[in-house]
Amino acid sequence: MKHLLRGLFIAVLFICCNFQLVLAQPMQELPVDKNVRIGKLDNGLTYYIRHNALPEKRVEFYIAQKVGSILEEPQQRGLAHFLEHMAFNGTKHFPGDETGLGIVPWCETKGIKFGTNLNAYTSVDQTVYNISNVPTENINVVDSCLLILHDWSSAINLADKEIDKERGVIREEWRSRNSGMLRIMTDAQSTLYPDSKYSDCMPIGSIDVINNFPYQDIRDYYAKWYRPDLQGIVIVGDINVDEIEAKLKKVFADVKAPVNPAERIYYPVADNQEPLIYIGTDKEVKNPYVNIFFKQDATPDSLKNTIAYYATQYMVSMAMNMLNNRLNELRQTANPPFTSASAEYGNYFLAKTKEALALDASSKIDGIDLAMKTVLEEAERARRFGFTASEYERARANYLQAVESAYNEREKTKSGSYVNEYVNNFLEKEPIPGIEVEYTLVNKLAPNIPVEAVNQVMQQLITDNNQVVLLAGPEKEGAKYPTKEEIAALLKQMKSFDLKPYEDKVSNEPLISEDIKGGKIVSEKAGEIYGTTKLVLSNGVTVYVKPTDFKADQIVMKGVSLGGTSVFPNDEIIDIAQEIDTFEISIQPFEDCCTIFAPDRPKTNPKLKNAEQYEQRLDVEALVERAVAGIIVTEITPKVEKDEVDDLIEDLL
């Protein structure tokens, strides 16, 4: 099957009469941002280094790897994720034993908190580690972070004792993540990916493997796949690029290029002529949910750094924006056909070798049929009749405004934003031309792409084949779901749906048609909250105002009114509780229903800064005095004689 870019761009060229002025050479490559230094060592390791002064005196360290759970052998199911855990449990330079601190305790002595600034994730096709918000005042700390990246790359210890200790940690994570929706998603893989490597590749893996794998299995995975030709280092922050580059080359000089390396295969996903349909239920799923995919071949990496790809991404973005606006409009009606709905274009579920238009919707317990039909109708309406000029004008204006805002604020971009761009460039080959080039390109491109071109894109997004449906719902008495046959029939009916073109109800009337009679400020004083000014208005409203220079063209406002569900009318509270699915829990015959669902090992994740701020508001001495004053002393006299007590103690000892 053709990918979206092929054929589409030629069709668009015929529609866009002025397009040739912008894209005389549509396959011309985009430049790479001149502010990032990209290099490759002799061993194959790729690196990205950039100086960025925001936040000041801080730097980000990342290592991205083009490996994930898709590369596991059957006996290794879950070991890609297990290895990620082991990367924090002892390495060459951070052994975590009597010879030296481990990575986690060493980082925390430098203010780098595990879970907040020190973390990692493993997915199907990639694994990424990060050390974030590292202080740069002490050059030894920066050098040590380079050593950590080095050890993650090639020097994780994988000691027997540590592997066995980590089995329990992974078991607990497996238990806590084993939700109803995850069970359905895992079970659905064989239907969504028949006869494919993707049919069994969830990173959490198999609990049987976790409990019983031989130590050598995880060492084999590490040796085979953690290697420099599949790894990218990203360092962005308030650093000297030349110095960091020289140190990186020195630190990674001993990492050897692999000899006869295993091929990194990106497993294909087969096309399907008839719809692939999965229906699953689970007691822990709260509401029915449906996801409908229309698959396309993924755009080849070799075409991504082109003007044609950039233009296509813009048009897809416009189509998704306008379709989501229509769905959101339906959700806000008096009796919406779904509780939520959205559309997006991206990777097909778990696979990066297929892309897809994904429509999803959730509903009340008895409404999934209507929800599914409605999202299909809206997608078909957009495919058949297209979007209106006024819809596109608004969407394009918002897009251009967002790009302009990013351009105007480019000197205040935080390092984390650049890190994300460079990680995606390494893993996905997404272009990184820089905001200056993007701003110029978009302002030439967008005004010359008419709505007809976007409508052409929408027509190609909905395919007659390569359709996939995943439906999940609660396993509940009385719940009814459509059959696979009924869903397949609905998909075939799309082109014959009785639809009319969308009417964009545009009003030229001002937002407020009458002059507003202003009130008065009855009091004004400097507030105690982060340097704000507190205003009290004549209508009783309290306003806190704080000028900032964080962004040059943005004003942020938020209004809060106390009350919430506590002010629901008594005669309506039951109907409302049933509508938001809290009624059944609220009538359980227990003194405190919340304790039924409390985790057996509750966890908190407080932020030190917030905790210190709240602590300052406490009158600790007064609280202690009140606690002491409330003590009741009760003297308890044992019934046995003193010598008998002595005898009892001696017996126990």
Buried (B, 14 or more C-beta within 10 A) or exposed (E): EEBBBBEBBEEBBEBBEEBEEBBEEBEEBBEBBEBBBBEEBEBBBBBBBBBBEBBEEBBBBBBBBBBBBBBBEEEBBBBBBBBBBBBBBBBEBBBBEEEBBBBBEBBBEBEBBEEEBBBBEBBBBBBBBBBBBBBBEEEEBBEBBBBBBBBBBBBBBBBEEBBEEBBEEBEEBBEEEEEBBBBBBBEBBBBBBEEBBBBBBBBBBBBEBBEEBEEEBBBBBBEBBBBBBBBBBBBBBBBEBEEBBEBBBEBBEEBEEBEEBEEBEBBBBEEBEEBBBBBBBBEEBBBBBBBBBBBBBBBEEEBBBBBBBBBBBBBBBBBBBBBBBBBEBBBEEEEBBBBBBBBBBEBBBBBBBBBBBBBBBBBBBEBBBBBBBBBBBBBBBBBBBBBBEEBBEBBBEEBBEEBBBBBBBEEEBBBBEBBBBBBBBBBBBBBBBBBBBBBEBBEEBBEBBBBBBBBBBBBBBBBEEBBBBBBBBBEEEEEEBBEBEEBBEBBEEBEEBEBEEBEBEEEEEEEEEEEEEEEEEEEEEEBEEEEBEBBBBEEEEEBEEEEEEEEEEEEEEEEEEEEEEEEBEEEEEEEEBEEEBEBEEEEEEEEEEEEEEEEEEEEEEEEEEEEEEEEEEEEEEEEEEEEEEEEEEEEEEEEEEEEEEEEEEEEEE
